[in-house]
Amino acid sequence: MMSEFKNSMLKEFDMSDLGKMRFFLGIEVLQKSDGIYICQKKYALEILRRFGMMESISVGSPTVPGFKISRE
């Protein structure tokens, strides 16, 4: 079915088959037998590089445990 669809698209449009999608609009796409997964690791690393934060210590949550939020 997929081959038939590709052939019909090639007849109508000037295009080429690049294989499985790896990146789309800066989002990494990983296609596996159990699903399609997306992540922005490459984008996040670029932001860290751009702002000189590659050596920063990572945390699981950006909030401090037990911190009470106030209106001020």
All heavy atoms as a GROMACS GRO file, in nm:
protein
  578
    1MET      N    1   0.083  -0.119   0.000
    1MET     CA    2   0.000   0.000   0.000
    1MET      C    3   0.088   0.126   0.000
    1MET      O    4   0.059   0.221  -0.071
    1MET     CB    5  -0.092  -0.001   0.121
    1MET     CG    6  -0.193   0.108   0.121
    1MET     SD    7  -0.316   0.073   0.247
    1MET     CE    8  -0.330   0.230   0.323
    2MET      N    9   0.194   0.124   0.081
    2MET     CA   10   0.283   0.239   0.089
    2MET      C   11   0.354   0.262  -0.044
    2MET      O   12   0.366   0.376  -0.090
    2MET     CB   13   0.384   0.219   0.202
    2MET     CG   14   0.473   0.338   0.223
    2MET     SD   15   0.373   0.476   0.274
    2MET     CE   16   0.483   0.554   0.383
    3SER      N   17   0.399   0.155  -0.106
    3SER     CA   18   0.468   0.164  -0.234
    3SER      C   19   0.375   0.222  -0.341
    3SER      O   20   0.415   0.306  -0.422
    3SER     CB   21   0.519   0.027  -0.275
    3SER     OG   22   0.584   0.034  -0.398
    4GLU      N   23   0.253   0.178  -0.340
    4GLU     CA   24   0.153   0.228  -0.436
    4GLU      C   25   0.128   0.378  -0.416
    4GLU      O   26   0.120   0.455  -0.512
    4GLU     CB   27   0.023   0.149  -0.419
    4GLU     CG   28  -0.081   0.179  -0.523
    4GLU     CD   29  -0.205   0.094  -0.502
    4GLU    OE1   30  -0.192  -0.029  -0.482
    4GLU    OE2   31  -0.316   0.151  -0.505
    5PHE      N   32   0.119   0.419  -0.291
    5PHE     CA   33   0.098   0.561  -0.259
    5PHE      C   34   0.217   0.645  -0.307
    5PHE      O   35   0.199   0.750  -0.369
    5PHE     CB   36   0.076   0.580  -0.109
    5PHE     CG   37   0.070   0.724  -0.068
    5PHE    CD1   38  -0.042   0.801  -0.097
    5PHE    CD2   39   0.176   0.784   0.000
    5PHE    CE1   40  -0.048   0.935  -0.060
    5PHE    CE2   41   0.170   0.917   0.037
    5PHE     CZ   42   0.058   0.992   0.008
    6LYS      N   43   0.339   0.597  -0.278
    6LYS     CA   44   0.459   0.670  -0.322
    6LYS      C   45   0.464   0.685  -0.473
    6LYS      O   46   0.495   0.792  -0.524
    6LYS     CB   47   0.586   0.600  -0.272
    6LYS     CG   48   0.624   0.635  -0.131
    6LYS     CD   49   0.768   0.602  -0.104
    6LYS     CE   50   0.782   0.463  -0.049
    6LYS     NZ   51   0.917   0.430  -0.005
    7ASN      N   52   0.434   0.578  -0.544
    7ASN     CA   53   0.436   0.582  -0.691
    7ASN      C   54   0.333   0.681  -0.746
    7ASN      O   55   0.361   0.755  -0.840
    7ASN     CB   56   0.413   0.443  -0.749
    7ASN     CG   57   0.532   0.352  -0.728
    7ASN    OD1   58   0.646   0.399  -0.717
    7ASN    ND2   59   0.508   0.223  -0.720
    8SER      N   60   0.215   0.686  -0.686
    8SER     CA   61   0.112   0.779  -0.733
    8SER      C   62   0.153   0.924  -0.704
    8SER      O   63   0.129   1.013  -0.785
    8SER     CB   64  -0.024   0.748  -0.670
    8SER     OG   65  -0.024   0.772  -0.533
    9MET      N   66   0.220   0.948  -0.590
    9MET     CA   67   0.268   1.082  -0.557
    9MET      C   68   0.380   1.125  -0.652
    9MET      O   69   0.386   1.240  -0.696
    9MET     CB   70   0.317   1.088  -0.412
    9MET     CG   71   0.209   1.069  -0.309
    9MET     SD   72   0.084   1.199  -0.314
    9MET     CE   73   0.174   1.333  -0.242
   10LEU      N   74   0.470   1.032  -0.687
   10LEU     CA   75   0.580   1.062  -0.778
   10LEU      C   76   0.530   1.098  -0.918
   10LEU      O   77   0.593   1.177  -0.988
   10LEU     CB   78   0.677   0.943  -0.786
   10LEU     CG   79   0.768   0.925  -0.666
   10LEU    CD1   80   0.837   0.788  -0.671
   10LEU    CD2   81   0.871   1.036  -0.658
   11LYS      N   82   0.416   1.041  -0.958
   11LYS     CA   83   0.359   1.073  -1.089
   11LYS      C   84   0.303   1.215  -1.093
   11LYS      O   85   0.306   1.281  -1.196
   11LYS     CB   86   0.249   0.973  -1.124
   11LYS     CG   87   0.300   0.836  -1.157
   11LYS     CD   88   0.185   0.742  -1.185
   11LYS     CE   89   0.236   0.599  -1.202
   11LYS     NZ   90   0.126   0.504  -1.216
   12GLU      N   91   0.253   1.262  -0.979
   12GLU     CA   92   0.188   1.393  -0.972
   12GLU      C   93   0.283   1.507  -0.932
   12GLU      O   94   0.264   1.620  -0.973
   12GLU     CB   95   0.071   1.390  -0.873
   12GLU     CG   96  -0.041   1.298  -0.912
   12GLU     CD   97  -0.114   1.345  -1.038
   12GLU    OE1   98  -0.131   1.467  -1.056
   12GLU    OE2   99  -0.153   1.258  -1.118
   13PHE      N  100   0.382   1.477  -0.851
   13PHE     CA  101   0.469   1.580  -0.796
   13PHE      C  102   0.616   1.549  -0.821
   13PHE      O  103   0.655   1.432  -0.827
   13PHE     CB  104   0.446   1.595  -0.645
   13PHE     CG  105   0.304   1.626  -0.608
   13PHE    CD1  106   0.221   1.526  -0.562
   13PHE    CD2  107   0.254   1.754  -0.621
   13PHE    CE1  108   0.089   1.552  -0.528
   13PHE    CE2  109   0.123   1.783  -0.587
   13PHE     CZ  110   0.040   1.682  -0.541
   14ASP      N  111   0.696   1.654  -0.832
   14ASP     CA  112   0.841   1.639  -0.845
   14ASP      C  113   0.896   1.621  -0.704
   14ASP      O  114   0.901   1.717  -0.626
   14ASP     CB  115   0.901   1.762  -0.912
   14ASP     CG  116   1.049   1.749  -0.935
   14ASP    OD1  117   1.098   1.635  -0.945
   14ASP    OD2  118   1.118   1.853  -0.941
   15MET      N  119   0.931   1.499  -0.668
   15MET     CA  120   0.976   1.471  -0.532
   15MET      C  121   1.073   1.353  -0.532
   15MET      O  122   1.088   1.283  -0.632
   15MET     CB  123   0.858   1.443  -0.440
   15MET     CG  124   0.770   1.328  -0.483
   15MET     SD  125   0.625   1.307  -0.381
   15MET     CE  126   0.683   1.186  -0.266
   16SER      N  127   1.138   1.333  -0.420
   16SER     CA  128   1.228   1.219  -0.405
   16SER      C  129   1.201   1.152  -0.271
   16SER      O  130   1.154   1.217  -0.177
   16SER     CB  131   1.374   1.262  -0.416
   16SER     OG  132   1.403   1.360  -0.319
   17ASP      N  133   1.230   1.027  -0.260
   17ASP     CA  134   1.211   0.951  -0.137
   17ASP      C  135   1.340   0.957  -0.056
   17ASP      O  136   1.443   0.906  -0.098
   17ASP     CB  137   1.174   0.806  -0.170
   17ASP     CG  138   1.144   0.724  -0.047
   17ASP    OD1  139   1.146   0.779   0.065
   17ASP    OD2  140   1.119   0.603  -0.062
   18LEU      N  141   1.335   1.022   0.058
   18LEU     CA  142   1.452   1.036   0.145
   18LEU      C  143   1.457   0.931   0.254
   18LEU      O  144   1.539   0.939   0.345
   18LEU     CB  145   1.455   1.176   0.206
   18LEU     CG  146   1.459   1.292   0.107
   18LEU    CD1  147   1.449   1.425   0.180
   18LEU    CD2  148   1.584   1.286   0.022
   19GLY      N  149   1.367   0.834   0.252
   19GLY     CA  150   1.363   0.731   0.356
   19GLY      C  151   1.283   0.777   0.476
   19GLY      O  152   1.202   0.870   0.469
   20LYS      N  153   1.308   0.713   0.588
   20LYS     CA  154   1.235   0.748   0.711
   20LYS      C  155   1.273   0.889   0.758
   20LYS      O  156   1.388   0.930   0.748
   20LYS     CB  157   1.268   0.649   0.822
   20LYS     CG  158   1.203   0.515   0.804
   20LYS     CD  159   1.226   0.428   0.926
   20LYS     CE  160   1.153   0.297   0.914
   20LYS     NZ  161   1.170   0.215   1.034
   21MET      N  162   1.174   0.960   0.808
   21MET     CA  163   1.195   1.095   0.858
   21MET      C  164   1.280   1.090   0.985
   21MET      O  165   1.256   1.009   1.074
   21MET     CB  166   1.059   1.159   0.890
   21MET     CG  167   1.071   1.301   0.934
   21MET     SD  168   0.916   1.388   0.977
   21MET     CE  169   0.786   1.283   0.933
   22ARG      N  170   1.381   1.177   0.991
   22ARG     CA  171   1.466   1.186   1.110
   22ARG      C  172   1.442   1.317   1.184
   22ARG      O  173   1.442   1.321   1.305
   22ARG     CB  174   1.613   1.176   1.070
   22ARG     CG  175   1.652   1.044   1.009
   22ARG     CD  176   1.713   0.947   1.105
   22ARG     NE  177   1.830   1.006   1.169
   22ARG     CZ  178   1.853   0.999   1.299
   22ARG    NH1  179   1.771   0.936   1.377
   22ARG    NH2  180   1.959   1.054   1.351
   23PHE      N  181   1.423   1.427   1.110
   23PHE     CA  182   1.397   1.557   1.171
   23PHE      C  183   1.285   1.626   1.095
   23PHE      O  184   1.276   1.614   0.973
   23PHE     CB  185   1.523   1.645   1.166
   23PHE     CG  186   1.627   1.604   1.264
   23PHE    CD1  187   1.728   1.519   1.226
   23PHE    CD2  188   1.625   1.649   1.395
   23PHE    CE1  189   1.825   1.479   1.315
   23PHE    CE2  190   1.721   1.610   1.486
   23PHE     CZ  191   1.821   1.525   1.445
   24PHE      N  192   1.200   1.697   1.168
   24PHE     CA  193   1.092   1.774   1.107
   24PHE      C  194   1.076   1.902   1.187
   24PHE      O  195   1.045   1.897   1.307
   24PHE     CB  196   0.962   1.694   1.105
   24PHE     CG  197   0.847   1.767   1.043
   24PHE    CD1  198   0.842   1.785   0.907
   24PHE    CD2  199   0.746   1.818   1.122
   24PHE    CE1  200   0.736   1.853   0.848
   24PHE    CE2  201   0.640   1.886   1.066
   24PHE     CZ  202   0.636   1.904   0.929
   25LEU      N  203   1.102   2.015   1.125
   25LEU     CA  204   1.093   2.147   1.190
   25LEU      C  205   1.172   2.151   1.321
   25LEU      O  206   1.126   2.204   1.422
   25LEU     CB  207   0.946   2.184   1.215
   25LEU     CG  208   0.858   2.197   1.091
   25LEU    CD1  209   0.713   2.223   1.131
   25LEU    CD2  210   0.909   2.307   1.000
   26GLY      N  211   1.290   2.093   1.320
   26GLY     CA  212   1.377   2.095   1.438
   26GLY      C  213   1.345   1.990   1.543
   26GLY      O  214   1.410   1.984   1.646
   27ILE      N  215   1.247   1.907   1.518
   27ILE     CA  216   1.209   1.802   1.613
   27ILE      C  217   1.261   1.669   1.562
   27ILE      O  218   1.239   1.633   1.446
   27ILE     CB  219   1.056   1.796   1.632
   27ILE    CG1  220   1.005   1.928   1.689
   27ILE    CG2  221   1.016   1.679   1.721
   27ILE    CD1  222   0.854   1.938   1.697
   28GLU      N  223   1.332   1.596   1.648
   28GLU     CA  224   1.383   1.465   1.609
   28GLU      C  225   1.269   1.364   1.611
   28GLU      O  226   1.190   1.359   1.705
   28GLU     CB  227   1.493   1.422   1.705
   28GLU     CG  228   1.559   1.293   1.666
   28GLU     CD  229   1.674   1.253   1.758
   28GLU    OE1  230   1.702   1.326   1.855
   28GLU    OE2  231   1.734   1.149   1.731
   29VAL      N  232   1.261   1.283   1.507
   29VAL     CA  233   1.155   1.183   1.494
   29VAL      C  234   1.220   1.045   1.490
   29VAL      O  235   1.308   1.020   1.409
   29VAL     CB  236   1.073   1.205   1.364
   29VAL    CG1  237   0.965   1.099   1.351
   29VAL    CG2  238   1.014   1.344   1.362
   30LEU      N  239   1.179   0.957   1.580
   30LEU     CA  240   1.231   0.822   1.585
   30LEU      C  241   1.114   0.726   1.561
   30LEU      O  242   1.019   0.723   1.638
   30LEU     CB  243   1.295   0.794   1.721
   30LEU     CG  244   1.355   0.655   1.743
   30LEU    CD1  245   1.464   0.627   1.639
   30LEU    CD2  246   1.412   0.644   1.882
   31GLN      N  247   1.123   0.650   1.451
   31GLN     CA  248   1.016   0.558   1.416
   31GLN      C  249   1.059   0.416   1.452
   31GLN      O  250   1.158   0.367   1.404
   31GLN     CB  251   0.988   0.567   1.266
   31GLN     CG  252   0.941   0.705   1.223
   31GLN     CD  253   0.917   0.714   1.075
   31GLN    OE1  254   0.851   0.628   1.017
   31GLN    NE2  255   0.970   0.818   1.013
   32LYS      N  256   0.982   0.353   1.541
   32LYS     CA  257   1.009   0.216   1.585
   32LYS      C  258   0.886   0.131   1.560
   32LYS      O  259   0.778   0.184   1.530
   32LYS     CB  260   1.043   0.214   1.735
   32LYS     CG  261   1.172   0.280   1.772
   32LYS     CD  262   1.198   0.261   1.920
   32LYS     CE  263   1.340   0.290   1.956
   32LYS     NZ  264   1.366   0.259   2.097
   33SER      N  265   0.901   0.001   1.577
   33SER     CA  266   0.787  -0.089   1.554
   33SER      C  267   0.674  -0.066   1.655
   33SER      O  268   0.558  -0.092   1.625
   33SER     CB  269   0.834  -0.234   1.560
   33SER     OG  270   0.890  -0.263   1.687
   34ASP      N  271   0.707  -0.015   1.775
   34ASP     CA  272   0.604   0.005   1.876
   34ASP      C  273   0.549   0.148   1.880
   34ASP      O  274   0.470   0.182   1.966
   34ASP     CB  275   0.656  -0.036   2.015
   34ASP     CG  276   0.775   0.047   2.060
   34ASP    OD1  277   0.848   0.100   1.975
   34ASP    OD2  278   0.795   0.058   2.183
   35GLY      N  279   0.594   0.234   1.788
   35GLY     CA  280   0.539   0.369   1.782
   35GLY      C  281   0.636   0.470   1.724
   35GLY      O  282   0.749   0.436   1.688
   36ILE      N  283   0.591   0.592   1.714
   36ILE     CA  284   0.672   0.704   1.666
   36ILE      C  285   0.698   0.795   1.785
   36ILE      O  286   0.606   0.835   1.855
   36ILE     CB  287   0.600   0.780   1.554
   36ILE    CG1  288   0.576   0.686   1.435
   36ILE    CG2  289   0.680   0.901   1.510
   36ILE    CD1  290   0.491   0.746   1.325
   37TYR      N  291   0.826   0.827   1.806
   37TYR     CA  292   0.866   0.909   1.920
   37TYR      C  293   0.929   1.038   1.870
   37TYR      O  294   0.999   1.039   1.769
   37TYR     CB  295   0.967   0.833   2.006
   37TYR     CG  296   0.913   0.702   2.057
   37TYR    CD1  297   0.927   0.586   1.983
   37TYR    CD2  298   0.845   0.696   2.178
   37TYR    CE1  299   0.875   0.466   2.029
   37TYR    CE2  300   0.793   0.576   2.225
   37TYR     CZ  301   0.808   0.462   2.150
   37TYR     OH  302   0.757   0.344   2.194
   38ILE      N  303   0.903   1.148   1.940
   38ILE     CA  304   0.963   1.275   1.905
   38ILE      C  305   1.033   1.334   2.027
   38ILE      O  306   0.993   1.308   2.141
   38ILE     CB  307   0.859   1.376   1.850
   38ILE    CG1  308   0.748   1.405   1.952
   38ILE    CG2  309   0.799   1.325   1.721
   38ILE    CD1  310   0.653   1.514   1.910
   39CYS      N  311   1.141   1.407   2.002
   39CYS     CA  312   1.209   1.475   2.112
   39CYS      C  313   1.279   1.599   2.058
   39CYS      O  314   1.298   1.615   1.938
   39CYS     CB  315   1.307   1.383   2.184
   39CYS     SG  316   1.464   1.362   2.101
   40GLN      N  317   1.317   1.689   2.146
   40GLN     CA  318   1.382   1.813   2.109
   40GLN      C  319   1.521   1.822   2.171
   40GLN      O  320   1.567   1.930   2.203
   40GLN     CB  321   1.297   1.932   2.148
   40GLN     CG  322   1.170   1.943   2.067
   40GLN     CD  323   1.092   2.067   2.102
   40GLN    OE1  324   1.041   2.079   2.213
   40GLN    NE2  325   1.082   2.157   2.007
   41LYS      N  326   1.588   1.709   2.187
   41LYS     CA  327   1.720   1.707   2.249
   41LYS      C  328   1.819   1.796   2.172
   41LYS      O  329   1.892   1.874   2.232
   41LYS     CB  330   1.773   1.564   2.255
   41LYS     CG  331   1.909   1.552   2.318
   41LYS     CD  332   1.955   1.407   2.323
   41LYS     CE  333   2.094   1.398   2.383
   41LYS     NZ  334   2.138   1.259   2.393
   42LYS      N  335   1.819   1.785   2.039
   42LYS     CA  336   1.910   1.864   1.957
   42LYS      C  337   1.884   2.013   1.978
   42LYS      O  338   1.978   2.092   1.993
   42LYS     CB  339   1.894   1.827   1.810
   42LYS     CG  340   1.990   1.899   1.719
   42LYS     CD  341   1.974   1.855   1.576
   42LYS     CE  342   2.067   1.932   1.485
   42LYS     NZ  343   2.050   1.899   1.345
   43TYR      N  344   1.758   2.053   1.982
   43TYR     CA  345   1.721   2.193   2.004
   43TYR      C  346   1.765   2.240   2.143
   43TYR      O  347   1.822   2.347   2.158
   43TYR     CB  348   1.570   2.211   1.987
   43TYR     CG  349   1.521   2.349   2.020
   43TYR    CD1  350   1.546   2.455   1.934
   43TYR    CD2  351   1.451   2.374   2.138
   43TYR    CE1  352   1.502   2.583   1.964
   43TYR    CE2  353   1.406   2.500   2.168
   43TYR     CZ  354   1.431   2.606   2.082
   43TYR     OH  355   1.387   2.731   2.113
   44ALA      N  356   1.741   2.158   2.244
   44ALA     CA  357   1.777   2.194   2.381
   44ALA      C  358   1.928   2.210   2.394
   44ALA      O  359   1.976   2.305   2.458
   44ALA     CB  360   1.727   2.088   2.480
   45LEU      N  361   2.005   2.121   2.332
   45LEU     CA  362   2.151   2.133   2.335
   45LEU      C  363   2.199   2.258   2.265
   45LEU      O  364   2.293   2.324   2.310
   45LEU     CB  365   2.216   2.009   2.275
   45LEU     CG  366   2.205   1.882   2.357
   45LEU    CD1  367   2.257   1.761   2.278
   45LEU    CD2  368   2.278   1.895   2.489
   46GLU      N  369   2.135   2.295   2.155
   46GLU     CA  370   2.171   2.418   2.083
   46GLU      C  371   2.146   2.542   2.170
   46GLU      O  372   2.227   2.634   2.173
   46GLU     CB  373   2.093   2.428   1.952
   46GLU     CG  374   2.113   2.557   1.877
   46GLU     CD  375   2.260   2.586   1.844
   46GLU    OE1  376   2.337   2.492   1.819
   46GLU    OE2  377   2.297   2.705   1.842
   47ILE      N  378   2.035   2.544   2.242
   47ILE     CA  379   2.005   2.656   2.332
   47ILE      C  380   2.111   2.664   2.443
   47ILE      O  381   2.160   2.772   2.475
   47ILE     CB  382   1.864   2.641   2.394
   47ILE    CG1  383   1.757   2.652   2.285
   47ILE    CG2  384   1.839   2.743   2.504
   47ILE    CD1  385   1.751   2.787   2.214
   48LEU      N  386   2.146   2.550   2.502
   48LEU     CA  387   2.249   2.548   2.606
   48LEU      C  388   2.382   2.599   2.551
   48LEU      O  389   2.452   2.677   2.616
   48LEU     CB  390   2.266   2.407   2.664
   48LEU     CG  391   2.150   2.355   2.747
   48LEU    CD1  392   2.172   2.209   2.783
   48LEU    CD2  393   2.131   2.440   2.872
   49ARG      N  394   2.419   2.555   2.431
   49ARG     CA  395   2.543   2.602   2.368
   49ARG      C  396   2.539   2.752   2.343
   49ARG      O  397   2.633   2.825   2.373
   49ARG     CB  398   2.565   2.529   2.235
   49ARG     CG  399   2.672   2.425   2.239
   49ARG     CD  400   2.709   2.375   2.100
   49ARG     NE  401   2.600   2.315   2.025
   49ARG     CZ  402   2.556   2.191   2.044
   49ARG    NH1  403   2.610   2.113   2.135
   49ARG    NH2  404   2.455   2.144   1.972
   50ARG      N  405   2.429   2.800   2.288
   50ARG     CA  406   2.414   2.941   2.252
   50ARG      C  407   2.431   3.032   2.373
   50ARG      O  408   2.488   3.140   2.364
   50ARG     CB  409   2.278   2.966   2.188
   50ARG     CG  410   2.261   3.109   2.138
   50ARG     CD  411   2.124   3.138   2.083
   50ARG     NE  412   2.088   3.044   1.979
   50ARG     CZ  413   1.964   3.028   1.935
   50ARG    NH1  414   1.864   3.097   1.987
   50ARG    NH2  415   1.938   2.940   1.840
   51PHE      N  416   2.382   2.991   2.488
   51PHE     CA  417   2.388   3.075   2.608
   51PHE      C  418   2.499   3.035   2.705
   51PHE      O  419   2.499   3.078   2.820
   51PHE     CB  420   2.251   3.076   2.677
   51PHE     CG  421   2.147   3.147   2.595
   51PHE    CD1  422   2.056   3.075   2.519
   51PHE    CD2  423   2.141   3.285   2.590
   51PHE    CE1  424   1.961   3.139   2.441
   51PHE    CE2  425   2.047   3.351   2.513
   51PHE     CZ  426   1.957   3.278   2.438
   52GLY      N  427   2.593   2.952   2.658
   52GLY     CA  428   2.708   2.916   2.739
   52GLY      C  429   2.673   2.837   2.864
   52GLY      O  430   2.736   2.856   2.968
   53MET      N  431   2.578   2.747   2.854
   53MET     CA  432   2.532   2.672   2.971
   53MET      C  433   2.558   2.522   2.958
   53MET      O  434   2.495   2.443   3.028
   53MET     CB  435   2.383   2.699   2.994
   53MET     CG  436   2.351   2.844   3.023
   53MET     SD  437   2.174   2.873   3.043
   53MET     CE  438   2.143   2.785   3.195
   54MET      N  439   2.649   2.483   2.869
   54MET     CA  440   2.676   2.340   2.848
   54MET      C  441   2.730   2.272   2.974
   54MET      O  442   2.711   2.153   2.993
   54MET     CB  443   2.774   2.320   2.733
   54MET     CG  444   2.714   2.348   2.597
   54MET     SD  445   2.576   2.242   2.556
   54MET     CE  446   2.659   2.085   2.535
   55GLU      N  447   2.796   2.345   3.061
   55GLU     CA  448   2.854   2.287   3.182
   55GLU      C  449   2.760   2.298   3.303
   55GLU      O  450   2.798   2.265   3.415
   55GLU     CB  451   2.988   2.356   3.215
   55GLU     CG  452   3.090   2.346   3.103
   55GLU     CD  453   3.123   2.203   3.064
   55GLU    OE1  454   3.136   2.118   3.153
   55GLU    OE2  455   3.135   2.176   2.942
   56SER      N  456   2.637   2.344   3.282
   56SER     CA  457   2.541   2.359   3.391
   56SER      C  458   2.503   2.222   3.448
   56SER      O  459   2.505   2.122   3.377
   56SER     CB  460   2.415   2.430   3.343
   56SER     OG  461   2.446   2.560   3.301
   57ILE      N  462   2.465   2.221   3.574
   57ILE     CA  463   2.423   2.098   3.639
   57ILE      C  464   2.273   2.079   3.614
   57ILE      O  465   2.193   2.169   3.639
   57ILE     CB  466   2.451   2.104   3.792
   57ILE    CG1  467   2.601   2.121   3.815
   57ILE    CG2  468   2.398   1.980   3.862
   57ILE    CD1  469   2.636   2.152   3.959
   58SER      N  470   2.236   1.963   3.562
   58SER     CA  471   2.095   1.939   3.532
   58SER      C  472   2.019   1.897   3.657
   58SER      O  473   2.077   1.845   3.752
   58SER     CB  474   2.082   1.831   3.425
   58SER     OG  475   2.131   1.709   3.474
   59VAL      N  476   1.890   1.922   3.656
   59VAL     CA  477   1.802   1.882   3.766
   59VAL      C  478   1.679   1.814   3.707
   59VAL      O  479   1.641   1.839   3.593
   59VAL     CB  480   1.757   2.003   3.852
   59VAL    CG1  481   1.875   2.065   3.924
   59VAL    CG2  482   1.686   2.107   3.771
   60GLY      N  483   1.616   1.730   3.786
   60GLY     CA  484   1.496   1.660   3.741
   60GLY      C  485   1.376   1.751   3.732
   60GLY      O  486   1.286   1.731   3.653
   61SER      N  487   1.373   1.854   3.816
   61SER     CA  488   1.261   1.947   3.819
   61SER      C  489   1.316   2.088   3.838
   61SER      O  490   1.407   2.109   3.919
   61SER     CB  491   1.168   1.911   3.936
   61SER     OG  492   1.068   2.010   3.948
   62PRO      N  493   1.262   2.185   3.765
   62PRO     CA  494   1.315   2.321   3.779
   62PRO      C  495   1.274   2.392   3.909
   62PRO      O  496   1.316   2.502   3.935
   62PRO     CB  497   1.258   2.393   3.658
   62PRO     CG  498   1.134   2.319   3.624
   62PRO     CD  499   1.161   2.176   3.662
   63THR      N  500   1.192   2.328   3.992
   63THR     CA  501   1.150   2.390   4.116
   63THR      C  502   1.226   2.330   4.234
   63THR      O  503   1.272   2.216   4.229
   63THR     CB  504   0.999   2.371   4.141
   63THR    OG1  505   0.972   2.231   4.149
   63THR    CG2  506   0.917   2.433   4.030
   64VAL      N  507   1.238   2.407   4.338
   64VAL     CA  508   1.303   2.361   4.459
   64VAL      C  509   1.200   2.285   4.543
   64VAL      O  510   1.092   2.337   4.570
   64VAL     CB  511   1.358   2.482   4.540
   64VAL    CG1  512   1.421   2.435   4.670
   64VAL    CG2  513   1.457   2.561   4.456
   65PRO      N  514   1.230   2.161   4.584
   65PRO     CA  515   1.134   2.085   4.665
   65PRO      C  516   1.098   2.158   4.793
   65PRO      O  517   1.182   2.214   4.861
   65PRO     CB  518   1.209   1.956   4.698
   65PRO     CG  519   1.314   1.944   4.592
   65PRO     CD  520   1.350   2.085   4.556
   66GLY      N  521   0.969   2.164   4.821
   66GLY     CA  522   0.920   2.229   4.943
   66GLY      C  523   0.906   2.380   4.933
   66GLY      O  524   0.865   2.446   5.028
   67PHE      N  525   0.938   2.440   4.818
   67PHE     CA  526   0.929   2.585   4.801
   67PHE      C  527   0.783   2.628   4.798
   67PHE      O  528   0.701   2.570   4.729
   67PHE     CB  529   0.998   2.627   4.671
   67PHE     CG  530   0.995   2.775   4.647
   67PHE    CD1  531   1.078   2.860   4.719
   67PHE    CD2  532   0.910   2.830   4.552
   67PHE    CE1  533   1.076   2.996   4.696
   67PHE    CE2  534   0.908   2.965   4.528
   67PHE     CZ  535   0.992   3.050   4.600
   68LYS      N  536   0.748   2.728   4.880
   68LYS     CA  537   0.613   2.780   4.887
   68LYS      C  538   0.600   2.902   4.796
   68LYS      O  539   0.677   2.996   4.807
   68LYS     CB  540   0.576   2.822   5.030
   68LYS     CG  541   0.587   2.712   5.132
   68LYS     CD  542   0.465   2.627   5.133
   68LYS     CE  543   0.479   2.527   5.248
   68LYS     NZ  544   0.397   2.416   5.237
   69ILE      N  545   0.507   2.898   4.701
   69ILE     CA  546   0.487   3.008   4.610
   69ILE      C  547   0.396   3.111   4.676
   69ILE      O  548   0.294   3.078   4.736
   69ILE     CB  549   0.422   2.958   4.478
   69ILE    CG1  550   0.516   2.859   4.411
   69ILE    CG2  551   0.389   3.074   4.387
   69ILE    CD1  552   0.460   2.797   4.285
   70SER      N  553   0.436   3.238   4.666
   70SER     CA  554   0.354   3.346   4.720
   70SER      C  555   0.323   3.447   4.611
   70SER      O  556   0.382   3.441   4.502
   70SER     CB  557   0.427   3.416   4.836
   70SER     OG  558   0.541   3.484   4.787
   71ARG      N  559   0.234   3.539   4.636
   71ARG     CA  560   0.197   3.640   4.537
   71ARG      C  561   0.312   3.735   4.507
   71ARG      O  562   0.320   3.791   4.400
   71ARG     CB  563   0.077   3.720   4.586
   71ARG     CG  564  -0.049   3.639   4.583
   71ARG     CD  565  -0.166   3.723   4.620
   71ARG     NE  566  -0.287   3.642   4.608
   71ARG     CZ  567  -0.405   3.681   4.643
   71ARG    NH1  568  -0.422   3.802   4.695
   71ARG    NH2  569  -0.507   3.600   4.628
   72GLU      N  570   0.400   3.757   4.602
   72GLU     CA  571   0.513   3.847   4.581
   72GLU      C  572   0.613   3.778   4.493
   72GLU      O  573   0.697   3.828   4.432
   72GLU     CB  574   0.578   3.886   4.715
   72GLU     CG  575   0.491   3.976   4.799
   72GLU     CD  576   0.384   3.900   4.877
   72GLU    OE1  577   0.411   3.790   4.928
   72GLU    OE2  578   0.272   3.950   4.884
   0.00000   0.00000   0.00000
